[in-house]
């Protein structure tokens, strides 16, 4: 009994100085909320290899790329890897990566993109509505290069063809872009 009182008064005193020390047992017993794995069924048609062509209204010929989609181990992300071919005004090959998942708490698809030439973006979507999905960049900040961008709308033409369109304003001009991908 004496030991219990000593421990209790020690803990009460410790709560005033370091409350987490006495509350640690309660915190340890709290179960971690399990994050459900995403349901990729609406995105499964993307898995595999695609040939893509990105035409922009400010350039005479399109960029081309080979794009591969795969669910990464653990089953929580779809990884998209695109190898972009050189074009006359950008004579080097570069690689971009997209990591796509579903945030079940916010009810949003999330796409984190980065590439080996310094590009990056984070886009979100509410998901497919029929054969279209709209991606929005909540982190976009205007710059001296790009004043604004529209949301990107992807259209599933078939299980083996997808087109994505968007536009941006650069140097006071509206530039229209369209990416067309066909499954290999």
LUMNU-489460 format. One line per 5 residues: number of its first residue (from 1); their letters; for each residue x, y negated, z negated of C-alpha. Coordinates in steps of 0.02 Angstrom, whole numbers, padded with zeros to 5 digits. Each point is the difference from the previous one (the first is absolute). Example, Ala and Ser with C-alpha at 12.3 -4.5 7.8 and 13.67 -1.06 7.14 Angstrom:
<sites>
1 = AS = 00615:00225:-00390; 00069:-00172:00033;
</sites>
This chain:
<sites>
1 = XXXXX = 00000:00000:00000; 00141:-00118:-00047; 00088:00035:00166; -00160:-00031:00097; -00022:-00169:-00087;
6 = XXXXX = 00181:-00047:00035; -00018:00047:00183; -00165:-00093:00013; 00070:-00159:-00077; 00156:00016:00107;
11 = XXXXX = -00109:00015:00155; -00110:-00147:-00053; 00157:-00105:-00025; 00071:00061:00164; -00160:-00047:00093;
16 = XXXXX = 00034:-00180:-00047; 00177:00010:00072; -00011:00132:00137; -00181:00052:00030; 00042:00121:00140;
21 = XXXXX = 00100:00112:-00117; -00153:00049:-00102; -00119:00002:00147; 00111:00111:00107; -00093:00158:-00048;
26 = XXXXX = -00165:-00072:00057; 00073:-00059:00165; 00084:00168:00032; -00166:00089:-00020; -00085:-00108:00131;
31 = XXXXX = -00012:00100:00162; 00067:-00077:00159; -00135:-00029:00129; 00035:00116:00146; 00004:-00088:00166;
36 = XXXXX = -00093:00105:00127; 00087:00047:00161; -00065:-00099:00149; -00126:00079:00116; 00091:-00016:00166;
41 = XXXXX = -00138:00083:00102; -00041:-00162:00093; 00185:-00022:00043; 00045:00181:00041; -00018:-00027:00188;
46 = XXXXX = 00154:-00114:-00011; 00115:00140:-00058; 00126:00045:00135; 00099:-00094:00132; -00064:-00147:00103;
51 = XXXXX = 00069:-00105:00144; -00040:-00184:-00026; 00008:-00155:00107; -00015:-00173:-00079; -00045:-00138:00122;
56 = XXXXX = 00012:-00180:-00057; -00066:-00146:00102; 00166:-00092:-00020; 00106:00137:00082; 00002:00073:00177;
61 = XXXXX = 00019:00184:-00046; -00055:00099:-00153; 00103:00069:-00142; -00008:00190:-00005; 00023:00117:-00144;
66 = XXXXX = -00013:00181:-00055; -00103:00011:-00160; -00016:00147:-00119; -00127:00018:-00141; 00022:00130:-00138;
71 = XXXXX = -00066:00026:-00176; 00150:-00009:-00114; 00032:00132:-00136; -00116:-00027:-00147; -00145:-00041:00116;
76 = XXXXX = -00025:-00180:-00056; 00069:-00097:00150; -00004:00011:00189; 00166:-00057:00070; 00007:-00079:00171;
81 = XXXXX = 00170:-00016:00082; 00015:-00099:00162; 00156:-00006:00107; -00010:-00157:00108; 00093:-00006:00166;
86 = XXXXX = 00105:-00149:00057; -00078:-00131:00114; 00090:-00137:00098; -00030:-00135:-00131; 00040:00118:-00146;
91 = XXXXX = 00132:00121:00066; 00014:00114:-00150; -00095:00149:-00067; -00078:-00018:-00173; -00101:00109:-00118;
96 = XXXXX = -00153:-00048:-00101; -00083:00097:-00140; -00177:-00010:-00066; -00055:00084:-00160; -00190:00018:-00004;
101 = XXXXX = -00106:00054:-00149; -00170:-00027:-00078; -00020:-00096:-00164; -00151:00086:-00078; -00013:-00128:-00140;
106 = XXXXX = -00011:-00150:00118; -00084:00101:00139; 00127:-00061:00130; 00115:00079:00126; 00174:-00073:-00020;
111 = XXXXX = 00138:-00006:00133; 00174:-00052:-00053; 00110:-00033:00153; 00187:-00035:00009; 00130:00014:00136;
116 = XXXXX = 00188:00002:00022; 00005:-00177:00073; -00073:-00086:-00153; -00186:00005:00036; -00129:00046:-00130;
121 = XXXXX = -00186:-00014:-00035; -00135:00066:-00116; -00173:00020:00074; -00162:00066:-00073; -00161:00067:00072;
126 = XXXXX = -00172:00053:-00063; 00011:00148:00119; -00079:00061:00159; -00167:-00071:00056; -00049:00111:00145;
131 = XXXXX = 00151:00005:00115; 00086:-00158:-00066; 00107:-00044:-00149; 00049:-00180:-00041; 00167:-00036:-00087;
136 = XXXXX = 00023:-00163:-00096; 00166:-00071:-00062; -00039:-00074:-00172; 00181:-00054:-00024; 00021:-00097:00163;
141 = XXXXX = 00082:-00169:-00024; 00015:-00121:00146; 00177:-00036:00058; 00087:-00108:00128; -00010:00149:00119;
146 = XXXXX = -00180:00059:-00029; -00135:-00120:-00058; -00141:00128:-00013; -00051:00177:00044; -00167:00086:00023;
151 = XXXXX = -00048:00166:-00075; 00054:00149:00105; -00143:00105:00067; 00041:00180:00046; -00122:00094:00110;
156 = XXXXX = -00002:00188:00011; -00037:00027:00184; 00019:00188:-00025; 00099:00120:-00109; 00146:-00031:00119;
161 = XXXXX = -00014:-00187:00035; -00001:-00151:-00117; 00009:-00185:00044; 00039:-00139:-00123; -00025:-00185:00036;
166 = XXXXX = 00043:-00161:-00093; 00061:-00175:00035; 00114:-00127:-00080; 00041:-00183:00020; 00182:-00038:00032;
171 = XXXXX = 00068:-00171:00050; -00177:-00061:00026; -00043:00140:00123; -00118:00145:-00026; 00085:00164:00041;
176 = XXXXX = -00108:00154:00028; 00070:00171:-00038; -00066:00173:00039; 00077:00166:-00045; -00059:00155:00095;
181 = XXXX = 00052:00172:-00064; -00030:00171:00076; 00034:00163:-00087; 00137:00106:00076;
</sites>
